[in-house]
C-alpha cells in the first residue's frame, strides 16, 4: 500500500514539474501575442494587400481587375521611374557619407569636458525635434531669391553678383534639399556616436596619452575603431532614411522643377494619391520594399560582423 502511495506521489510530482516546464516554455509566447496582433494588423496585413494590389488594376472608383505583371512591366518601361530612381540613388550617395562622418566629429566636439557643453548638445539636437513642416518652410525662406542665403552671399560676402534660385533650378534644387536632410539628421546621429564615445573606458585614453599619441592620432587609432558598431548603425539608418525621403521634397519642391527632385517615394505618392492608380502605386511600393529589404539584410550582416 505504501509503495502504491509513494508511486502516486512521485507521479504527481512529475506531472507538476512537467506542467511547470510547459508553463515556463509557453509563457513568453503569451506576452508576445499582443505585439504580434499589432504588427500583423498594421504591417503584415497591409503588406500582403499591397502585394495583391500590385497584380491588379485598381482605383477607388472601379473594381479591382487582375492584370498579372502588367504593372511591373509598366514600371520598368517608364522613364519617369528611372529618373526618380536616379534621383534617389544620387540622394543616397551624397547624404549618407556626410551623415556617417560629420556627426562623429560633432560628437567628439561635444564630448569635451567644458562649461556649458550641455547647451551645445541641446542646440545641435534641436533640429531633430523640429517639425519637418516648420523646418521646410523656414528653409524655403532661406533659399528664396531675396532670402537670407542670397543676401549673405551677394551683399555680405560678395561671392556672387546675382541671387540664385536655389529651389527653382534643376541643377541646385536636389542638393538644396539634401542640405536640409543633413542639417536635420546631424544631431540625431551625433547622439548615437556620443553614446559610443562615452562607453569607451578612460583607461584606453590614458594609455594612449602615456604612449604619446596626439589628439588626431588618438582619434584615428582609438575612436574610429571603437566606434565601428555605431558607424554601422548610423550607416544603415541613414541609408534607409535617404531611400525613403519624402517630407522635405513634398514641402520644399513638390518634385520640381522638371522632376529634378522627384524620388521613388514621391513618384509612388503621385500615382497613389494624385492619379489614384493604386494598383500601379502598389507595384512601385513592392519594388521599393525589395530595395529596402536589401539594405535590411546588409544591416543584419554588418551588425553580426561588428558584434
C-alpha positions as CSV (number, residue, x, y, z in Angstrom):
1,X,0.0,0.0,0.0
2,X,2.8,2.4,0.9
3,X,4.6,1.6,-2.4
4,X,1.4,2.5,-4.3
5,X,1.1,5.8,-2.4
6,X,4.8,6.6,-2.9
7,X,4.4,5.8,-6.6
8,X,1.3,8.1,-6.8
9,X,3.1,10.9,-5.1
10,X,6.1,10.5,-7.4
11,X,3.8,10.6,-10.5
12,X,2.0,13.7,-9.1
13,X,5.3,15.5,-8.6
14,X,6.5,14.5,-12.0
15,X,3.3,15.8,-13.6
16,X,3.6,19.1,-11.7
17,X,7.2,19.5,-12.9
18,X,6.1,18.8,-16.5
19,X,3.3,21.3,-16.2
20,X,5.7,23.9,-14.8
21,X,8.2,23.3,-17.6
22,X,5.4,23.7,-20.2
23,X,4.2,26.8,-18.4
24,X,7.8,28.3,-18.5
25,X,8.2,27.4,-22.2
26,X,4.9,28.9,-23.4
27,X,4.6,31.9,-21.1
28,X,6.9,34.2,-23.1
29,X,4.9,33.5,-26.2
30,X,1.7,34.6,-24.4
31,X,3.4,38.0,-23.8
32,X,4.3,38.3,-27.5
33,X,0.7,37.8,-28.7
34,X,-0.4,41.5,-28.2
35,X,2.7,42.7,-30.1
36,X,2.1,40.1,-32.9
37,X,-1.5,41.2,-33.2
38,X,-0.4,44.9,-33.7
39,X,2.4,44.0,-36.1
40,X,0.1,41.7,-38.0
41,X,-2.7,44.3,-38.3
42,X,-0.5,47.3,-39.2
43,X,2.4,45.7,-41.0
44,X,1.9,42.2,-42.4
45,X,-1.7,42.5,-43.5
46,X,-1.1,45.8,-45.4
47,X,2.0,44.3,-46.9
48,X,0.1,41.3,-48.2
49,X,-2.7,43.5,-49.5
50,X,-0.2,45.8,-51.3
51,X,1.4,42.7,-53.0
52,X,-2.1,41.5,-54.1
53,X,-3.0,45.0,-55.4
54,X,0.3,45.2,-57.3
55,X,-1.0,42.5,-59.7
56,X,-4.3,44.3,-60.2
57,X,-5.7,47.3,-62.0
58,X,-7.3,49.1,-59.1
59,X,-8.5,52.6,-58.0
60,X,-11.1,53.7,-55.6
61,X,-13.8,54.2,-58.3
62,X,-13.6,50.8,-60.1
63,X,-13.5,47.2,-59.0
64,X,-10.1,45.6,-59.0
65,X,-9.2,43.5,-62.1
66,X,-6.3,41.0,-62.2
67,X,-3.7,42.1,-64.7
68,X,-0.7,39.9,-63.7
69,X,2.7,41.5,-64.1
70,X,1.4,44.4,-66.2
71,X,2.1,47.0,-63.5
72,X,5.6,45.8,-63.1
73,X,6.2,45.9,-66.9
74,X,4.9,49.5,-66.9
75,X,7.3,50.4,-64.1
76,X,10.4,49.2,-65.9
77,X,9.3,50.9,-69.2
78,X,8.6,54.2,-67.5
79,X,11.3,56.8,-68.0
80,X,9.9,58.8,-65.0
81,X,10.5,55.9,-62.7
82,X,14.2,55.6,-63.8
83,X,14.5,59.4,-63.3
84,X,13.1,59.1,-59.8
85,X,15.4,56.1,-59.1
86,X,18.4,58.1,-60.3
87,X,17.5,61.0,-58.0
88,X,17.0,58.6,-55.1
89,X,20.5,57.0,-55.7
90,X,22.1,60.4,-56.0
91,X,20.4,61.4,-52.8
92,X,21.7,58.3,-51.2
93,X,25.4,58.5,-52.3
94,X,25.5,62.2,-51.3
95,X,23.7,62.3,-48.0
96,X,24.7,59.0,-46.4
97,X,28.6,59.6,-46.4
98,X,28.1,63.0,-44.8
99,X,25.7,61.7,-42.2
100,X,28.1,58.9,-41.3
101,X,31.2,61.1,-41.0
102,X,30.1,64.6,-39.9
103,X,28.1,63.5,-36.7
104,X,31.2,61.7,-35.5
105,X,33.3,64.8,-35.5
106,X,30.4,66.7,-33.9
107,X,30.1,64.0,-31.2
108,X,33.9,64.3,-30.4
109,X,33.5,68.1,-30.0
110,X,30.5,67.9,-27.6
111,X,32.2,65.1,-25.7
112,X,34.7,67.5,-24.3
113,X,34.5,68.4,-20.6
114,X,33.8,72.1,-20.9
115,X,31.5,74.5,-19.2
116,X,28.1,74.8,-20.9
117,X,28.7,71.8,-23.1
118,X,25.2,70.5,-22.4
119,X,23.8,73.7,-24.0
120,X,25.7,72.9,-27.2
121,X,24.5,69.3,-27.2
122,X,20.9,70.5,-26.9
123,X,21.4,73.2,-29.6
124,X,22.8,70.6,-32.1
125,X,19.9,68.3,-31.3
126,X,17.2,70.9,-31.6
127,X,16.7,70.4,-35.4
128,X,15.8,66.7,-34.7
129,X,12.8,67.6,-32.7
130,X,11.8,70.5,-35.0
131,X,8.8,69.6,-37.2
132,X,9.7,69.0,-40.8
133,X,6.9,71.2,-41.9
134,X,8.3,74.1,-39.9
135,X,11.8,73.4,-41.0
136,X,10.8,73.0,-44.7
137,X,9.0,76.4,-44.7
138,X,11.9,78.1,-42.9
139,X,14.4,76.7,-45.3
140,X,12.2,77.8,-48.3
141,X,12.5,81.4,-46.9
142,X,16.3,81.0,-46.6
143,X,16.6,79.7,-50.1
144,X,14.3,82.3,-51.6
145,X,15.7,84.8,-54.2
146,X,15.5,87.5,-51.6
147,X,16.2,85.1,-48.7
148,X,19.0,85.1,-46.1
149,X,21.4,82.8,-48.1
150,X,21.4,85.0,-51.2
151,X,21.6,88.1,-49.1
152,X,24.8,87.0,-47.3
153,X,26.4,85.6,-50.5
154,X,25.7,88.7,-52.6
155,X,25.7,91.6,-50.1
156,X,27.8,90.5,-47.2
157,X,30.4,88.0,-48.5
158,X,30.3,89.3,-52.1
159,X,30.8,85.8,-53.5
160,X,28.1,86.2,-56.1
161,X,26.8,89.1,-58.2
162,X,23.2,87.9,-58.6
163,X,20.9,85.8,-56.4
164,X,20.5,82.1,-57.3
165,X,17.1,80.4,-57.5
166,X,18.2,77.5,-55.3
167,X,14.9,75.6,-55.4
168,X,13.8,76.6,-58.9
169,X,16.8,75.5,-60.7
170,X,17.2,71.8,-61.7
171,X,20.9,71.9,-61.1
172,X,20.7,73.1,-57.5
173,X,17.2,72.1,-56.2
174,X,18.0,68.5,-55.2
175,X,21.3,69.4,-53.5
176,X,19.5,72.2,-51.6
177,X,17.0,69.7,-50.2
178,X,19.9,67.4,-49.3
179,X,21.3,70.2,-47.1
180,X,18.1,70.2,-45.1
181,X,18.2,66.4,-44.6
182,X,21.8,66.6,-43.4
183,X,21.0,69.6,-41.1
184,X,18.1,67.7,-39.5
185,X,19.9,64.4,-39.1
186,X,23.3,65.6,-37.7
187,X,22.0,65.9,-34.1
188,X,20.3,62.6,-34.1
189,X,23.3,60.6,-35.3
190,X,25.5,62.7,-33.1
191,X,23.7,61.3,-30.0
192,X,24.4,57.7,-31.3
193,X,28.1,58.4,-31.6
194,X,28.2,60.3,-28.3
195,X,26.8,57.2,-26.5
196,X,29.5,55.1,-28.2
197,X,32.2,57.6,-27.1
198,X,31.1,57.6,-23.5
199,X,31.2,53.8,-23.5
200,X,34.9,53.8,-24.3
201,X,36.9,53.2,-21.0
202,X,39.0,56.1,-19.7
203,X,41.9,53.6,-19.3
204,X,42.3,53.4,-23.1
205,X,42.6,57.2,-23.5
206,X,45.1,57.4,-20.6
207,X,47.2,54.6,-22.1
208,X,47.2,56.3,-25.5
209,X,48.3,59.6,-23.9
210,X,51.1,57.9,-22.0
211,X,52.3,56.4,-25.3
212,X,52.5,59.9,-26.7
213,X,49.5,59.7,-29.0
214,X,48.4,63.2,-30.2
215,X,44.8,64.3,-30.4
216,X,44.4,63.4,-34.1
217,X,46.3,60.1,-33.9
218,X,44.4,59.2,-30.7
219,X,41.1,59.5,-32.6
220,X,42.3,57.7,-35.6
221,X,43.7,54.7,-33.7
222,X,41.2,54.5,-30.9
223,X,38.0,56.5,-31.6
224,X,37.2,55.3,-35.1
225,X,37.9,51.6,-34.5
226,X,35.9,51.6,-31.2
227,X,33.0,53.4,-32.9
228,X,32.8,50.8,-35.7
229,X,29.5,49.3,-34.4
230,X,28.0,52.8,-34.1
231,X,29.1,53.7,-37.6
232,X,27.4,50.5,-38.9
233,X,24.2,51.5,-37.2
234,X,24.3,55.1,-38.5
235,X,25.2,53.9,-42.0
236,X,22.2,51.6,-42.1
237,X,19.7,54.1,-40.5
238,X,20.8,57.0,-42.7
239,X,20.7,54.7,-45.8
240,X,17.1,53.7,-45.1
241,X,16.1,57.3,-44.4
242,X,17.7,58.5,-47.7
243,X,16.0,55.9,-49.7
244,X,12.6,56.8,-48.2
245,X,13.0,60.6,-48.3
246,X,9.7,62.4,-48.9
247,X,8.8,65.1,-46.4
248,X,11.5,67.6,-47.4
249,X,10.7,67.2,-51.1
250,X,7.0,67.4,-50.7
251,X,7.2,70.7,-48.6
252,X,10.0,72.4,-50.4
253,X,9.8,71.5,-54.1
254,X,6.9,69.1,-54.7
255,X,9.2,67.1,-57.0
256,X,10.1,70.0,-59.2
257,X,11.5,71.8,-61.1
258,X,11.1,69.5,-64.1
259,X,11.1,66.4,-61.9
260,X,14.6,67.1,-60.8
261,X,13.8,66.4,-57.1
262,X,11.3,63.6,-57.6
263,X,12.3,60.4,-55.7
264,X,10.8,56.9,-55.8
265,X,8.7,57.6,-52.8
266,X,7.4,60.8,-54.3
267,X,6.7,59.0,-57.5
268,X,4.7,56.4,-55.6
269,X,2.8,59.2,-53.8
270,X,1.8,60.8,-57.1
271,X,0.4,57.7,-58.6
272,X,-1.4,56.6,-55.4
273,X,-2.9,59.9,-54.2
274,X,-3.0,62.2,-57.2
275,X,-3.6,59.8,-60.1
276,X,-5.5,57.3,-57.8
277,X,-3.8,54.4,-59.7
278,X,-3.5,52.3,-56.6
279,X,-2.5,49.1,-58.4
280,X,0.4,50.7,-60.1
281,X,1.4,52.5,-56.9
282,X,1.3,49.2,-55.1
283,X,3.7,47.7,-57.6
284,X,6.1,50.7,-57.1
285,X,5.8,50.1,-53.3
286,X,6.8,46.4,-53.7
287,X,9.8,47.4,-55.8
288,X,10.8,49.9,-53.1
289,X,10.2,47.3,-50.4
290,X,12.6,44.9,-52.2
291,X,15.3,47.6,-52.4
292,X,14.9,48.4,-48.7
293,X,15.0,44.7,-47.9
294,X,18.5,44.5,-49.4
295,X,19.6,47.3,-47.1
296,X,17.9,45.5,-44.1
297,X,19.8,42.3,-44.9
298,X,23.0,44.4,-45.2
299,X,22.3,45.9,-41.8
300,X,22.0,42.4,-40.2
301,X,25.3,41.3,-41.7
302,X,27.0,44.5,-40.6
303,X,25.6,44.0,-37.1
304,X,26.8,40.4,-36.9
305,X,30.2,41.4,-38.2
306,X,30.6,44.1,-35.6
307,X,29.1,42.2,-32.7
